[in-house]
């Protein structure tokens, strides 16, 4: 089987990706590559960064905005005529998001990160877990 590579841009201060099964540390790799089922609904796509993913400057990690800032996420994805429903929908989203994004289930990403040199900051992705520096 051939390896598939894809470039994703990751904040330079993001933590390293944990091994599969380890607790999520907010590295953002899985959500930057493709949205989870909830992210697909919010992002209206199956590939690419999830619109709900947010960088937390004070903690230097990524967080799911559907869980941590549902109002902000809904403001960015709902059409103008649905904006009045944000107070109700944000409470529902925050309530269900933890289950929908599998909080406390551990990292389920088996992707390999290969750091690129020079701008822009980013990583290459392949299906295995071996880390290697790229020249």
NORUR-V982430 format. One record per residue. N is the residue number from 1. NEAR is the number of other C-alpha atoms within 10 Angstrom. Layout:
N&NEAR  N&NEAR
This chain:
1&3  2&6  3&8  4&9  5&14  6&10  7&16  8&17  9&15  10&18  11&15  12&10  13&12  14&19  15&16  16&13  17&21  18&18  19&16  20&14  21&13  22&13  23&14  24&18  25&16  26&24  27&21  28&25  29&24  30&19  31&23  32&19  33&19  34&17  35&24  36&18  37&13  38&18  39&25  40&18  41&14  42&19  43&21  44&13  45&15  46&15  47&15  48&16  49&21  50&26  51&23  52&25  53&22  54&19  55&19  56&14  57&10  58&6  59&11  60&15  61&18  62&22  63&21  64&23  65&23  66&27  67&23  68&16  69&17  70&22  71&20  72&14  73&23  74&23  75&16  76&14  77&16  78&14  79&9  80&9  81&7  82&12  83&15  84&11  85&12  86&18  87&12  88&10  89&16  90&20  91&14  92&12  93&21  94&17  95&14  96&14  97&20  98&15  99&13  100&15  101&17  102&12  103&13  104&12  105&12  106&15  107&19  108&15  109&17  110&18  111&20  112&20  113&24  114&18  115&17  116&15  117&12  118&7  119&6  120&12  121&13  122&18  123&20  124&17  125&21  126&18  127&14  128&12  129&15  130&11  131&11  132&10  133&9  134&10  135&6
